[in-house]
Amino acid sequence: MKCLAKVLRQSNLNQTGLIPMATPENNSPQASWKEALNFNLPWHEVLAQVQDAIICADREGKVVYWNAAAARLWGWSAEEMMGRSVFERLPPGAPREWGMERFRAVLEGEDSSGDRHDFRKDGSRVWIEVRSTRIKDADGQPIGILTIGRDISARRKAEHALQLFRNLVDQANDTFEIVDPATSRFLDVNERACLNLGYSREELLAMRVQDVNPEINEKSWAQIVSEIRTRGSHRAETTHRHKDGSTFPVEVNARWVTLDRDYIVASVRNISEQKREQEKLRQSEAMMAAAQQLAHVGSWEFDLVNANLDENPLRWSDECYRIFWI
Protein backbone atom coordinates (compact mmCIF):
# COMPACT_ATOMS: atom_id res chain seq x y z
CA MET A 1 0.00 0.00 0.00
CA LYS A 2 2.84 2.39 0.83
CA CYS A 3 4.56 1.48 -2.45
CA LEU A 4 1.44 2.35 -4.45
CA ALA A 5 1.09 5.64 -2.59
CA LYS A 6 4.71 6.46 -3.37
CA VAL A 7 4.26 5.70 -7.08
CA LEU A 8 1.10 7.77 -7.33
CA ARG A 9 2.65 10.60 -5.36
CA GLN A 10 5.67 10.82 -7.65
CA SER A 11 3.56 10.60 -10.83
CA ASN A 12 2.40 13.73 -12.66
CA LEU A 13 -1.25 12.89 -12.01
CA ASN A 14 -2.71 15.97 -13.66
CA GLN A 15 -1.38 14.70 -17.01
CA THR A 16 -3.20 11.37 -16.62
CA GLY A 17 -6.67 12.82 -16.38
CA LEU A 18 -7.00 11.57 -12.79
CA ILE A 19 -7.03 15.08 -11.30
CA PRO A 20 -7.31 17.63 -14.07
CA MET A 21 -5.75 21.03 -13.75
CA ALA A 22 -8.08 24.01 -13.84
CA THR A 23 -7.84 26.22 -16.94
CA PRO A 24 -9.20 29.71 -17.62
CA GLU A 25 -11.97 28.08 -19.68
CA ASN A 26 -12.65 25.38 -17.10
CA ASN A 27 -11.66 26.53 -13.62
CA SER A 28 -14.66 25.55 -11.52
CA PRO A 29 -14.42 22.72 -9.01
CA GLN A 30 -17.64 21.33 -10.51
CA ALA A 31 -16.11 21.01 -13.95
CA SER A 32 -12.84 19.77 -12.50
CA TRP A 33 -14.25 16.74 -10.69
CA LYS A 34 -16.58 15.89 -13.60
CA GLU A 35 -13.66 15.94 -15.98
CA ALA A 36 -11.89 13.53 -13.62
CA LEU A 37 -14.36 10.84 -14.72
CA ASN A 38 -13.04 10.95 -18.30
CA PHE A 39 -10.01 8.69 -18.25
CA ASN A 40 -8.11 8.26 -21.48
CA LEU A 41 -4.97 6.70 -20.02
CA PRO A 42 -4.40 3.36 -18.19
CA TRP A 43 -4.72 4.85 -14.69
CA HIS A 44 -8.48 4.36 -14.73
CA GLU A 45 -8.25 0.63 -15.42
CA VAL A 46 -5.33 0.18 -13.04
CA LEU A 47 -6.89 1.94 -10.07
CA ALA A 48 -10.29 0.35 -10.64
CA GLN A 49 -8.74 -3.10 -10.17
CA VAL A 50 -6.66 -2.29 -7.10
CA GLN A 51 -7.92 -4.17 -4.03
CA ASP A 52 -7.18 -1.25 -1.72
CA ALA A 53 -9.63 1.60 -1.46
CA ILE A 54 -8.33 4.70 -3.25
CA ILE A 55 -9.94 8.11 -3.03
CA CYS A 56 -8.78 11.51 -4.16
CA ALA A 57 -10.10 14.83 -2.93
CA ASP A 58 -9.40 18.36 -4.11
CA ARG A 59 -8.18 21.17 -1.88
CA GLU A 60 -11.71 21.77 -0.57
CA GLY A 61 -12.07 18.12 0.39
CA LYS A 62 -14.49 17.25 -2.41
CA VAL A 63 -14.14 13.79 -3.88
CA VAL A 64 -12.75 13.62 -7.43
CA TYR A 65 -12.03 9.89 -7.50
CA TRP A 66 -13.55 6.94 -5.62
CA ASN A 67 -12.64 3.45 -6.83
CA ALA A 68 -14.68 0.24 -6.56
CA ALA A 69 -12.70 -0.95 -3.54
CA ALA A 70 -13.63 2.27 -1.71
CA ALA A 71 -17.28 1.59 -2.45
CA ARG A 72 -16.97 -1.91 -1.00
CA LEU A 73 -15.10 -0.69 2.04
CA TRP A 74 -17.29 2.27 3.05
CA GLY A 75 -20.57 1.31 1.37
CA TRP A 76 -20.87 4.58 -0.57
CA SER A 77 -20.84 4.31 -4.37
CA ALA A 78 -18.70 6.57 -6.55
CA GLU A 79 -21.85 8.23 -7.86
CA GLU A 80 -22.93 9.08 -4.31
CA MET A 81 -19.55 10.53 -3.28
CA MET A 82 -18.28 12.34 -6.38
CA GLY A 83 -18.28 16.08 -5.79
CA ARG A 84 -19.25 15.74 -2.13
CA SER A 85 -17.02 16.46 0.83
CA VAL A 86 -15.28 13.37 2.16
CA PHE A 87 -16.56 14.35 5.60
CA GLU A 88 -20.23 14.29 4.58
CA ARG A 89 -20.25 10.51 4.83
CA LEU A 90 -19.52 10.66 8.57
CA PRO A 91 -22.56 10.21 10.85
CA PRO A 92 -23.53 12.78 13.51
CA GLY A 93 -21.20 12.62 16.47
CA ALA A 94 -18.23 11.40 14.43
CA PRO A 95 -14.97 13.36 14.91
CA ARG A 96 -15.32 15.57 11.82
CA GLU A 97 -13.26 18.42 13.25
CA TRP A 98 -10.36 16.05 13.90
CA GLY A 99 -10.65 14.73 10.33
CA MET A 100 -10.66 18.23 8.87
CA GLU A 101 -7.59 19.15 10.91
CA ARG A 102 -5.76 16.08 9.61
CA PHE A 103 -6.84 16.97 6.06
CA ARG A 104 -5.38 20.46 6.36
CA ALA A 105 -2.17 19.08 7.86
CA VAL A 106 -1.71 16.69 4.92
CA LEU A 107 -2.32 19.53 2.46
CA GLU A 108 0.51 21.39 4.19
CA GLY A 109 2.85 18.45 3.58
CA GLU A 110 2.41 16.19 6.61
CA ASP A 111 1.85 12.55 5.68
CA SER A 112 -0.78 10.76 7.73
CA SER A 113 -0.93 7.02 8.33
CA GLY A 114 -2.25 4.61 10.92
CA ASP A 115 -5.19 2.45 11.94
CA ARG A 116 -8.61 4.06 12.23
CA HIS A 117 -11.96 2.78 13.52
CA ASP A 118 -14.06 4.23 10.72
CA PHE A 119 -17.76 4.34 9.81
CA ARG A 120 -19.60 2.58 6.98
CA LYS A 121 -22.70 3.94 5.26
CA ASP A 122 -24.96 1.64 7.27
CA GLY A 123 -23.50 2.95 10.53
CA SER A 124 -21.39 -0.12 11.27
CA ARG A 125 -17.75 0.30 12.25
CA VAL A 126 -14.73 -1.02 10.39
CA TRP A 127 -11.03 -1.00 11.21
CA ILE A 128 -9.02 0.56 8.39
CA GLU A 129 -5.32 0.95 7.78
CA VAL A 130 -5.13 4.30 6.04
CA ARG A 131 -2.43 6.46 4.49
CA SER A 132 -2.95 9.94 3.10
CA THR A 133 -0.52 12.11 1.15
CA ARG A 134 -0.90 15.34 -0.78
CA ILE A 135 -0.82 15.61 -4.57
CA LYS A 136 1.03 18.45 -6.25
CA ASP A 137 0.80 19.87 -9.75
CA ALA A 138 3.71 20.38 -12.14
CA ASP A 139 4.57 23.65 -10.37
CA GLY A 140 4.75 21.91 -6.99
CA GLN A 141 1.52 23.40 -5.70
CA PRO A 142 -0.80 21.15 -3.66
CA ILE A 143 -4.00 20.36 -5.55
CA GLY A 144 -5.52 17.66 -3.37
CA ILE A 145 -5.05 14.57 -1.30
CA LEU A 146 -4.70 10.90 -2.16
CA THR A 147 -5.91 8.41 0.45
CA ILE A 148 -5.43 4.64 0.37
CA GLY A 149 -7.38 2.46 2.78
CA ARG A 150 -7.45 -1.23 3.59
CA ASP A 151 -9.91 -3.22 5.69
CA ILE A 152 -7.96 -4.70 8.61
CA SER A 153 -10.94 -5.77 10.70
CA ALA A 154 -9.93 -9.45 10.50
CA ARG A 155 -6.39 -8.60 11.52
CA ARG A 156 -7.51 -6.46 14.43
CA LYS A 157 -9.88 -9.21 15.56
CA ALA A 158 -7.05 -11.73 15.42
CA GLU A 159 -4.76 -9.35 17.30
CA HIS A 160 -7.44 -8.83 19.96
CA ALA A 161 -7.93 -12.60 20.32
CA LEU A 162 -4.17 -13.09 20.53
CA GLN A 163 -3.86 -10.37 23.17
CA LEU A 164 -6.72 -11.90 25.14
CA PHE A 165 -5.03 -15.29 25.00
CA ARG A 166 -1.74 -13.69 26.02
CA ASN A 167 -3.38 -12.04 29.02
CA LEU A 168 -4.98 -15.32 30.08
CA VAL A 169 -1.69 -17.21 29.75
CA ASP A 170 0.17 -14.51 31.67
CA GLN A 171 -2.30 -14.85 34.55
CA ALA A 172 -2.05 -18.65 34.69
CA ASN A 173 -0.65 -20.25 37.84
CA ASP A 174 1.68 -22.47 35.81
CA THR A 175 4.73 -21.47 33.82
CA PHE A 176 4.47 -21.70 30.03
CA GLU A 177 7.61 -21.89 27.94
CA ILE A 178 8.09 -22.05 24.18
CA VAL A 179 11.51 -23.45 23.33
CA ASP A 180 13.54 -23.86 20.14
CA PRO A 181 14.35 -27.61 19.95
CA ALA A 182 17.56 -27.01 18.00
CA THR A 183 19.15 -24.47 20.35
CA SER A 184 17.14 -24.97 23.60
CA ARG A 185 16.60 -21.18 23.67
CA PHE A 186 13.42 -19.71 25.08
CA LEU A 187 11.34 -18.18 22.30
CA ASP A 188 8.59 -16.98 24.61
CA VAL A 189 7.55 -17.29 28.25
CA ASN A 190 4.56 -16.11 30.25
CA GLU A 191 4.54 -13.78 33.24
CA ARG A 192 4.47 -16.69 35.70
CA ALA A 193 7.82 -17.90 34.35
CA CYS A 194 9.31 -14.50 35.10
CA LEU A 195 7.89 -14.49 38.63
CA ASN A 196 8.99 -18.04 39.43
CA LEU A 197 12.51 -17.66 38.06
CA GLY A 198 13.17 -14.02 39.01
CA TYR A 199 14.16 -12.91 35.50
CA SER A 200 12.55 -10.38 33.18
CA ARG A 201 11.08 -11.65 29.92
CA GLU A 202 13.90 -10.01 28.00
CA GLU A 203 16.47 -11.82 30.14
CA LEU A 204 14.79 -15.20 29.71
CA LEU A 205 14.53 -14.80 25.94
CA ALA A 206 18.32 -14.53 25.86
CA MET A 207 18.74 -17.75 27.87
CA ARG A 208 18.55 -21.51 27.29
CA VAL A 209 16.80 -24.27 29.20
CA GLN A 210 20.16 -25.32 30.69
CA ASP A 211 20.47 -21.88 32.30
CA VAL A 212 17.45 -22.50 34.53
CA ASN A 213 17.59 -26.30 34.86
CA PRO A 214 20.82 -27.54 36.51
CA GLU A 215 19.94 -31.16 35.68
CA ILE A 216 20.10 -30.63 31.91
CA ASN A 217 23.24 -30.53 29.78
CA GLU A 218 23.84 -30.72 26.03
CA LYS A 219 23.67 -34.52 25.96
CA SER A 220 20.53 -34.86 28.07
CA TRP A 221 18.80 -32.09 26.11
CA ALA A 222 19.42 -33.97 22.86
CA GLN A 223 17.86 -37.08 24.44
CA ILE A 224 14.83 -35.13 25.65
CA VAL A 225 14.32 -33.56 22.22
CA SER A 226 14.56 -36.99 20.58
CA GLU A 227 11.95 -38.40 22.98
CA ILE A 228 9.52 -35.52 22.48
CA ARG A 229 9.91 -35.66 18.69
CA THR A 230 9.33 -39.43 18.66
CA ARG A 231 6.59 -39.73 21.27
CA GLY A 232 5.06 -36.30 20.85
CA SER A 233 5.28 -35.49 24.55
CA HIS A 234 7.48 -35.70 27.63
CA ARG A 235 6.69 -35.59 31.34
CA ALA A 236 9.23 -35.41 34.13
CA GLU A 237 9.95 -34.09 37.59
CA THR A 238 13.08 -32.01 37.62
CA THR A 239 14.56 -28.83 39.11
CA HIS A 240 14.53 -25.17 38.19
CA ARG A 241 16.98 -22.59 39.46
CA HIS A 242 15.95 -19.08 40.51
CA LYS A 243 18.02 -16.03 39.57
CA ASP A 244 19.23 -15.84 43.18
CA GLY A 245 20.68 -19.36 42.90
CA SER A 246 18.02 -21.19 44.92
CA THR A 247 16.38 -24.26 43.39
CA PHE A 248 12.88 -25.69 43.55
CA PRO A 249 11.22 -28.88 42.23
CA VAL A 250 9.01 -28.70 39.15
CA GLU A 251 6.84 -30.97 37.07
CA VAL A 252 7.32 -30.46 33.33
CA ASN A 253 4.84 -31.47 30.64
CA ALA A 254 6.21 -30.80 27.15
CA ARG A 255 4.76 -31.35 23.69
CA TRP A 256 6.13 -31.17 20.16
CA VAL A 257 4.32 -28.59 18.02
CA THR A 258 4.91 -27.92 14.33
CA LEU A 259 3.55 -24.72 12.81
CA ASP A 260 5.76 -22.54 10.62
CA ARG A 261 8.63 -24.41 12.30
CA ASP A 262 9.19 -26.89 15.11
CA TYR A 263 8.56 -25.84 18.71
CA ILE A 264 8.59 -27.43 22.13
CA VAL A 265 5.76 -26.07 24.27
CA ALA A 266 6.09 -26.83 27.97
CA SER A 267 3.93 -26.20 30.99
CA VAL A 268 5.93 -26.15 34.21
CA ARG A 269 4.39 -26.42 37.66
CA ASN A 270 6.18 -25.56 40.87
CA ILE A 271 5.61 -28.63 43.09
CA SER A 272 7.44 -27.36 46.17
CA GLU A 273 4.24 -27.43 48.24
CA GLN A 274 3.38 -30.89 46.98
CA LYS A 275 6.83 -32.15 47.91
CA ARG A 276 6.53 -30.62 51.38
CA GLU A 277 3.18 -32.34 51.90
CA GLN A 278 4.62 -35.64 50.71
CA GLU A 279 7.51 -35.27 53.16
CA LYS A 280 5.11 -34.51 56.01
CA LEU A 281 3.10 -37.64 55.16
CA ARG A 282 6.26 -39.74 55.01
CA GLN A 283 7.39 -38.46 58.39
CA SER A 284 3.91 -39.07 59.87
CA GLU A 285 3.87 -42.64 58.56
CA ALA A 286 7.37 -43.22 59.93
CA MET A 287 6.33 -41.93 63.37
CA MET A 288 3.19 -44.13 63.33
CA ALA A 289 5.26 -47.19 62.44
CA ALA A 290 7.73 -46.44 65.25
CA ALA A 291 4.87 -45.97 67.76
CA GLN A 292 3.22 -49.23 66.72
CA GLN A 293 6.47 -51.09 67.05
CA LEU A 294 7.08 -49.63 70.49
CA ALA A 295 3.55 -50.47 71.69
CA HIS A 296 3.49 -53.78 69.82
CA VAL A 297 0.18 -52.72 68.23
CA GLY A 298 -0.60 -53.25 64.58
CA SER A 299 -3.19 -51.74 62.26
CA TRP A 300 -4.89 -52.64 59.03
CA GLU A 301 -6.96 -50.84 56.42
CA PHE A 302 -9.72 -52.18 54.19
CA ASP A 303 -12.53 -50.48 52.24
CA LEU A 304 -15.72 -52.24 53.38
CA VAL A 305 -17.90 -50.25 50.95
CA ASN A 306 -15.99 -51.40 47.90
CA ALA A 307 -14.84 -54.80 49.11
CA ASN A 308 -12.89 -55.80 46.02
CA LEU A 309 -9.48 -57.19 46.95
CA ASP A 310 -8.17 -56.67 43.43
CA GLU A 311 -9.01 -52.96 43.39
CA ASN A 312 -8.77 -52.29 47.15
CA PRO A 313 -6.39 -54.78 48.75
CA LEU A 314 -6.15 -55.20 52.51
CA ARG A 315 -3.29 -53.11 53.84
CA TRP A 316 -1.40 -54.14 57.01
CA SER A 317 1.08 -52.07 58.91
CA ASP A 318 4.59 -53.45 59.34
CA GLU A 319 3.85 -54.24 63.00
CA CYS A 320 0.86 -56.41 61.96
CA TYR A 321 3.18 -58.59 59.95
CA ARG A 322 5.55 -58.91 62.90
CA ILE A 323 2.70 -59.73 65.32
CA PHE A 324 1.41 -62.54 63.12
CA TRP A 325 4.93 -63.70 62.20
CA ILE A 326 4.30 -63.10 58.52
VOGU-3710 file (C-alpha; in Angstrom, 3 decimals, decimal comma):
1> mkclakvlrq> 0,000/0,000/0,000  2,844/2,390/0,831  4,556/1,480/-2,446  1,441/2,349/-4,453  1,086/5,641/-2,588  4,706/6,457/-3,375  4,256/5,699/-7,083  1,097/7,773/-7,330  2,652/10,598/-5,358  5,666/10,822/-7,652
11> snlnqtglip> 3,557/10,596/-10,828  2,405/13,727/-12,665  -1,246/12,892/-12,010  -2,713/15,967/-13,663  -1,384/14,701/-17,006  -3,197/11,369/-16,624  -6,670/12,816/-16,380  -7,005/11,571/-12,787  -7,028/15,077/-11,298  -7,314/17,628/-14,074
21> matpennspq> -5,748/21,025/-13,750  -8,080/24,007/-13,841  -7,837/26,219/-16,941  -9,202/29,706/-17,622  -11,966/28,084/-19,677  -12,647/25,381/-17,099  -11,661/26,531/-13,623  -14,658/25,551/-11,524  -14,424/22,717/-9,013  -17,642/21,329/-10,508
31> aswkealnfn> -16,115/21,010/-13,953  -12,843/19,768/-12,499  -14,245/16,737/-10,688  -16,584/15,892/-13,596  -13,658/15,942/-15,983  -11,888/13,534/-13,620  -14,359/10,840/-14,722  -13,044/10,947/-18,297  -10,013/8,692/-18,252  -8,114/8,264/-21,483
41> lpwhevlaqv> -4,969/6,702/-20,022  -4,405/3,360/-18,193  -4,718/4,846/-14,687  -8,484/4,356/-14,732  -8,253/0,633/-15,418  -5,331/0,184/-13,036  -6,887/1,942/-10,071  -10,289/0,348/-10,638  -8,739/-3,104/-10,174  -6,657/-2,295/-7,102
51> qdaiicadre> -7,917/-4,175/-4,033  -7,179/-1,251/-1,721  -9,626/1,603/-1,463  -8,333/4,699/-3,253  -9,945/8,109/-3,026  -8,783/11,514/-4,158  -10,105/14,828/-2,928  -9,399/18,360/-4,109  -8,181/21,173/-1,878  -11,710/21,767/-0,568
61> gkvvywnaaa> -12,073/18,117/0,395  -14,490/17,254/-2,414  -14,141/13,787/-3,879  -12,754/13,617/-7,432  -12,026/9,895/-7,500  -13,551/6,942/-5,623  -12,644/3,453/-6,830  -14,677/0,240/-6,558  -12,703/-0,952/-3,539  -13,627/2,270/-1,713
71> arlwgwsaee> -17,279/1,593/-2,453  -16,974/-1,910/-1,004  -15,103/-0,685/2,041  -17,286/2,273/3,051  -20,566/1,309/1,373  -20,875/4,580/-0,569  -20,838/4,307/-4,366  -18,697/6,572/-6,547  -21,853/8,235/-7,865  -22,927/9,081/-4,311
81> mmgrsvferl> -19,550/10,526/-3,285  -18,276/12,338/-6,385  -18,279/16,079/-5,788  -19,246/15,743/-2,129  -17,023/16,458/0,835  -15,281/13,373/2,159  -16,564/14,351/5,598  -20,235/14,293/4,583  -20,249/10,511/4,828  -19,521/10,665/8,570
91> ppgaprewgm> -22,561/10,211/10,851  -23,531/12,776/13,508  -21,200/12,616/16,472  -18,232/11,404/14,433  -14,970/13,360/14,907  -15,323/15,569/11,821  -13,261/18,425/13,246  -10,359/16,050/13,897  -10,651/14,731/10,325  -10,655/18,226/8,867
101> erfravlege> -7,588/19,148/10,911  -5,755/16,081/9,606  -6,843/16,965/6,060  -5,380/20,460/6,361  -2,169/19,082/7,860  -1,712/16,689/4,925  -2,316/19,530/2,464  0,510/21,393/4,185  2,847/18,451/3,583  2,410/16,191/6,615
111> dssgdrhdfr> 1,849/12,554/5,684  -0,783/10,764/7,733  -0,927/7,017/8,335  -2,252/4,613/10,916  -5,188/2,446/11,939  -8,609/4,060/12,226  -11,962/2,785/13,520  -14,060/4,233/10,724  -17,757/4,337/9,808  -19,604/2,584/6,982
121> kdgsrvwiev> -22,700/3,943/5,260  -24,960/1,638/7,266  -23,503/2,950/10,533  -21,386/-0,123/11,266  -17,750/0,296/12,250  -14,729/-1,021/10,389  -11,028/-1,004/11,210  -9,019/0,557/8,391  -5,320/0,954/7,784  -5,127/4,305/6,044
131> rstrikdadg> -2,430/6,462/4,491  -2,948/9,943/3,098  -0,520/12,109/1,150  -0,900/15,336/-0,781  -0,819/15,609/-4,566  1,027/18,451/-6,252  0,800/19,867/-9,752  3,710/20,383/-12,138  4,566/23,646/-10,370  4,749/21,914/-6,991
141> qpigiltigr> 1,516/23,403/-5,702  -0,804/21,154/-3,661  -4,001/20,358/-5,549  -5,521/17,658/-3,367  -5,046/14,567/-1,297  -4,701/10,903/-2,164  -5,906/8,413/0,455  -5,432/4,643/0,371  -7,379/2,465/2,777  -7,448/-1,233/3,592
151> disarrkaeh> -9,910/-3,219/5,690  -7,962/-4,700/8,609  -10,942/-5,775/10,700  -9,928/-9,447/10,501  -6,387/-8,599/11,517  -7,514/-6,459/14,434  -9,884/-9,206/15,556  -7,053/-11,727/15,419  -4,760/-9,348/17,296  -7,436/-8,833/19,956
161> alqlfrnlvd> -7,927/-12,595/20,319  -4,172/-13,087/20,530  -3,857/-10,374/23,170  -6,717/-11,903/25,137  -5,033/-15,294/25,000  -1,742/-13,687/26,020  -3,384/-12,037/29,023  -4,984/-15,316/30,079  -1,691/-17,208/29,748  0,171/-14,511/31,674
171> qandtfeivd> -2,301/-14,848/34,550  -2,051/-18,647/34,688  -0,652/-20,254/37,840  1,682/-22,466/35,811  4,729/-21,468/33,819  4,468/-21,699/30,035  7,611/-21,886/27,942  8,094/-22,051/24,175  11,510/-23,452/23,328  13,543/-23,861/20,139
181> patsrfldvn> 14,351/-27,615/19,951  17,560/-27,006/17,996  19,148/-24,474/20,354  17,139/-24,968/23,601  16,601/-21,180/23,673  13,421/-19,713/25,084  11,344/-18,185/22,297  8,594/-16,985/24,611  7,552/-17,289/28,247  4,560/-16,113/30,250
191> eraclnlgys> 4,536/-13,781/33,241  4,470/-16,693/35,700  7,819/-17,897/34,349  9,313/-14,497/35,100  7,894/-14,486/38,631  8,993/-18,038/39,428  12,507/-17,660/38,056  13,171/-14,025/39,012  14,157/-12,909/35,498  12,551/-10,382/33,179
201> reellamrvq> 11,081/-11,650/29,922  13,896/-10,007/27,997  16,473/-11,816/30,143  14,787/-15,198/29,709  14,527/-14,800/25,943  18,317/-14,531/25,857  18,739/-17,749/27,874  18,546/-21,506/27,287  16,804/-24,270/29,203  20,162/-25,323/30,692
211> dvnpeineks> 20,474/-21,881/32,296  17,447/-22,504/34,532  17,595/-26,304/34,865  20,821/-27,544/36,511  19,938/-31,164/35,678  20,103/-30,633/31,908  23,241/-30,532/29,776  23,839/-30,717/26,028  23,667/-34,519/25,956  20,527/-34,864/28,066
221> waqivseirt> 18,805/-32,091/26,113  19,416/-33,971/22,858  17,864/-37,082/24,440  14,826/-35,131/25,647  14,316/-33,558/22,221  14,558/-36,986/20,577  11,952/-38,396/22,983  9,522/-35,522/22,477  9,909/-35,664/18,690  9,334/-39,432/18,658
231> rgshraetth> 6,587/-39,731/21,267  5,064/-36,299/20,847  5,282/-35,486/24,551  7,478/-35,701/27,628  6,693/-35,594/31,335  9,226/-35,413/34,133  9,948/-34,094/37,589  13,084/-32,013/37,625  14,561/-28,826/39,107  14,528/-25,166/38,192
241> rhkdgstfpv> 16,982/-22,588/39,458  15,955/-19,076/40,513  18,018/-16,029/39,567  19,228/-15,842/43,183  20,684/-19,359/42,899  18,020/-21,191/44,918  16,378/-24,257/43,391  12,880/-25,692/43,546  11,219/-28,875/42,234  9,010/-28,704/39,153
251> evnarwvtld> 6,841/-30,971/37,071  7,315/-30,465/33,329  4,839/-31,474/30,640  6,208/-30,798/27,152  4,763/-31,346/23,692  6,129/-31,174/20,164  4,322/-28,594/18,018  4,909/-27,923/14,328  3,552/-24,719/12,813  5,763/-22,537/10,624
261> rdyivasvrn> 8,634/-24,415/12,298  9,186/-26,894/15,114  8,562/-25,843/18,715  8,589/-27,433/22,132  5,758/-26,075/24,267  6,091/-26,832/27,969  3,928/-26,200/30,995  5,930/-26,150/34,209  4,394/-26,423/37,658  6,182/-25,562/40,873
271> iseqkreqek> 5,613/-28,629/43,087  7,443/-27,358/46,174  4,243/-27,430/48,245  3,378/-30,893/46,980  6,828/-32,149/47,915  6,533/-30,622/51,381  3,178/-32,341/51,904  4,625/-35,640/50,711  7,507/-35,267/53,155  5,111/-34,506/56,011
281> lrqseammaa> 3,100/-37,639/55,161  6,261/-39,744/55,005  7,387/-38,458/58,393  3,906/-39,074/59,867  3,866/-42,641/58,563  7,366/-43,224/59,934  6,335/-41,928/63,375  3,193/-44,131/63,325  5,262/-47,190/62,438  7,726/-46,444/65,249
291> aqqlahvgsw> 4,868/-45,968/67,756  3,217/-49,232/66,721  6,474/-51,094/67,048  7,076/-49,632/70,494  3,551/-50,474/71,691  3,491/-53,780/69,824  0,183/-52,715/68,232  -0,600/-53,253/64,583  -3,192/-51,743/62,262  -4,888/-52,641/59,034
301> efdlvnanld> -6,956/-50,837/56,418  -9,725/-52,179/54,189  -12,534/-50,478/52,241  -15,716/-52,240/53,376  -17,896/-50,252/50,950  -15,990/-51,405/47,898  -14,842/-54,805/49,111  -12,886/-55,802/46,022  -9,483/-57,193/46,953  -8,171/-56,666/43,425
311> enplrwsdec> -9,007/-52,955/43,389  -8,767/-52,287/47,145  -6,394/-54,781/48,754  -6,154/-55,203/52,510  -3,290/-53,109/53,839  -1,400/-54,137/57,014  1,075/-52,075/58,913  4,590/-53,454/59,335  3,853/-54,238/62,997  0,862/-56,411/61,961
321> yrifwi> 3,178/-58,590/59,945  5,549/-58,910/62,899  2,699/-59,732/65,320  1,407/-62,540/63,120  4,930/-63,698/62,198  4,303/-63,103/58,517
//
